[in-house]
Amino acid sequence: IEAATIARNSFDDAVPTWSTAASRWSKIEQLGTSEPEIAGGPSPRRSVRFTFQYVAGLTSAMRIKKGSREFEIVGAPVDLNEEGRWHVVEAVELEFGG
């Protein structure tokens, strides 16, 4: 699980620098793939669900990295059974080529 620190470049653009916030073993479930609606549109998006041990402070501004694959968290992370033991997170893979 990675969190971004935002810095400004010489053009005053916000540039994120990602660093590890937590490491967890996780279960990953494939939820599906959406195709672009028009030719030349955005790349296909693979949706997944992660289940892993609770991470205090986890937000949708963070991302999940699994090897070289990166996933954007979609929506609020869910504290399963509100016990502070497990998180369930839906995400989409970034730069998924189909």
C-alpha positions in Angstrom: 0.0 0.0 0.0 1.5 3.3 -1.1 0.8 6.9 -0.1 1.7 10.0 -2.1 3.7 13.0 -1.1 3.0 15.9 -3.4 5.8 18.3 -4.6 5.8 21.0 -7.2 8.0 20.9 -10.2 9.6 23.9 -12.0 6.3 24.4 -14.0 4.4 24.5 -10.7 2.7 21.2 -11.5 1.8 18.9 -8.6 3.9 15.8 -8.9 3.3 12.8 -6.6 6.1 10.7 -5.2 4.8 7.3 -4.0 6.3 5.5 -1.0 5.3 2.4 0.9 2.8 3.1 3.8 2.1 -0.6 4.7 2.7 -4.1 3.5 0.1 -6.8 3.7 -0.6 -10.2 2.2 -3.9 -10.0 0.4 -6.6 -12.0 -1.4 -7.4 -10.5 -4.8 -10.6 -11.2 -6.7 -11.1 -10.3 -10.3 -14.4 -8.4 -10.7 -14.3 -7.8 -14.4 -12.9 -5.7 -17.3 -14.6 -2.8 -19.0 -13.8 -2.0 -22.6 -13.6 1.5 -24.1 -16.9 2.5 -25.7 -15.2 4.1 -28.8 -12.1 3.4 -30.8 -9.2 5.4 -29.5 -10.9 5.8 -26.1 -9.3 5.0 -22.8 -7.6 1.7 -22.2 -9.6 -1.2 -20.8 -10.0 -1.2 -17.0 -9.6 -4.3 -14.8 -11.6 -4.1 -11.6 -10.5 -6.1 -8.6 -11.3 -6.5 -4.9 -8.6 -6.8 -2.3 -9.1 -8.3 1.2 -6.2 -7.8 3.7 -5.4 -7.2 7.3 -6.6 -3.8 8.6 -4.4 -0.8 7.9 -5.0 2.2 10.2 -5.4 5.4 8.2 -6.1 3.7 4.8 -7.8 6.1 2.4 -8.9 6.2 -1.2 -6.0 8.6 -1.9 -3.6 5.7 -1.5 -2.9 3.0 -4.1 -2.0 -0.7 -4.0 1.1 -2.1 -5.6 1.4 -5.8 -6.3 4.7 -6.5 -8.0 4.9 -4.2 -10.9 1.1 -3.8 -11.1 -0.5 -0.6 -9.6 -4.1 -0.3 -8.5 -6.1 2.9 -7.9 -8.5 2.5 -4.9 -12.1 3.2 -5.9 -14.4 4.5 -3.1 -13.9 4.3 0.6 -12.0 1.2 2.0 -14.4 -0.9 4.0 -13.6 -2.1 7.6 -15.2 -5.6 7.3 -17.6 -6.2 10.2 -16.3 -2.9 11.7 -13.9 -4.8 13.9 -10.6 -3.2 12.8 -9.3 -6.6 11.6 -9.9 -6.7 7.9 -10.1 -4.2 5.0 -12.0 -4.8 1.8 -11.0 -2.5 -1.0 -12.2 -2.2 -4.6 -9.7 -1.0 -7.1 -8.9 -0.6 -10.8 -5.6 -1.6 -12.4 -3.6 1.3 -13.8 -2.2 0.9 -17.2 -3.9 -2.4 -17.8 -3.4 -3.3 -21.5 -6.1 -6.0 -21.9 
